[in-house]
Amino acid sequence: MARAALLHLLRYRTAAAAAAAEPLSAFRCQLMTRSNSKTPAAGIKWAGFCRPFSSKAALNDVIGNDTDSSVAVMEPQERVDPFSLVANELSLIATRLRSMVAAEVPNLASAAEYFFKIGAEGKRFRPTVLLLMATALDVHIPELSPPGIGDTLPTDLRTRQQRIAEITEMIHVASLLHDDVLDDADTRRGVGSLNAVMGNKLAVLAGDFLLSRACLTLASLKNTEVVTLIATVIENLVTGETMQLTTASNKRFSMEYYMQKTYNKTASLISNSCKSVALLAGHTAEIAMLAFEYGKNLGLAFQLIDDVLDFTGTSASLGKGSLSDIRHGIITAPILFAMEEYPQLRAVVDKGFDNPANVDIALEYLGKSRGIERTKELAMKHANLAAAAIDSLPQSDDEDVIKSRQALIDLTQRVITRNK
């Protein structure tokens, strides 16, 4: 079967499954215990994940009389636009980031500013999560200074939490620059990648420069625990990238190994940054861990859907080439799940994908398998675990806190229903 037809089949099956599924955006996860409490104790362990039951009666049919079990029930909630809630702060952070990455050497300045220019900065997903988390933990959004007054804010804690958002974005962009060099990528966010435009050396140096600026900002927070967390993130990024380079079959074909690599490369940054926001506010270890769990599971869900889109998306929708991972010999969840159904696929993967015919064979097996569906199911599991962490926070009657928590839950559904 021709590759174009195989890809069309994968995209059709994915679209059909999405159309048939009950809309996820209208629901949120809430823990229902024997006492019917919706605020479980901090640190509670979740064994399962949410499913869109049509009613509580149907749920009772499933669980029978097992009233000791904690199960998740989907309840309708009004959809909130997460990005609009922090739009003013995102604008302020974007302006500060452009100032922070300025360099004295013109070439380095142009390279470092490449993905911070107006129109090229992306949606700022990670800063949005962190600003919402700050409010969700009951740290109020301050009144922003009028344009031209400077970049200081009247609330020192909020300023420090904004710094975490800036640090996180600089680390994220630095990792993209380094990844594009390692992957020999030619596009990113719908434009030419920096390494393709300015060369590998300058792209690596620009990434290093961003990391150094992130470290300087981190040091200014003067919080040893937060410094340790963010330093661990950088270590995890390097570890994850190194794990991806492994050629040992027992590791490449291990789902556990893949998930650990995914945590290191993607989820560590957002999880430890969420925890840092909580620690700066002086929250308990239990609350900080809930923030961490939200970020970890959101990050895992995000990457799992990225792995699906690498097969089902188009280059135009992704802003980068599709089939990028498999062409580079990177084995992701859809292929790992497909190999469980078709063990003979392993022999194809072992041969590598320098030969385009092997790519076509792997796609054919993937199309026959439930690899795509199972990856999306796993992403949904982690998205619901992220929502559960937010629902486990102590109750609040504050309207801004409630809106921010609902926005964080809404983001978990946006992550798993996106197509780019």
Salt bridges, closest charged atoms under 4 A:
ASP68 OD1 - ARG34 NH2 1.89
GLU75 OE1 - LYS38 NZ 3.32
GLU75 OE2 - LYS56 NZ 3.83
ASP81 OD1 - ARG414 NH2 3.75
GLU89 OE1 - ARG158 NH2 2.73
GLU121 OE2 - ARG98 NH1 3.98
ASP138 OD1 - HIS140 NE2 3.65
GLU166 OE2 - ARG96 NE 2.66
GLU166 OE1 - ARG163 NH1 3.39
GLU169 OE2 - ARG124 NH1 2.78
ASP179 OD2 - LYS265 NZ 3.63
ASP180 OD1 - ARG188 NH2 2.66
ASP208 OD1 - HIS178 NE2 3.25
GLU241 OE1 - LYS265 NZ 2.66
GLU293 OE1 - LYS296 NZ 3.35
ASP306 OD1 - ARG418 NH2 2.88
GLU340 OE1 - ARG374 NH1 3.00
ASP360 OD1 - ARG3 NE 2.81
GLU373 OE2 - ARG13 NH2 2.94
GLU377 OE2 - ARG370 NH2 2.63
ASP391 OD1 - ARG28 NH2 2.43
ASP398 OD2 - HIS140 NE2 3.44
GLU399 OE2 - LYS403 NZ 3.37
ASP410 OD1 - ARG79 NH1 3.73
ASP410 OD2 - ARG414 NE 2.49
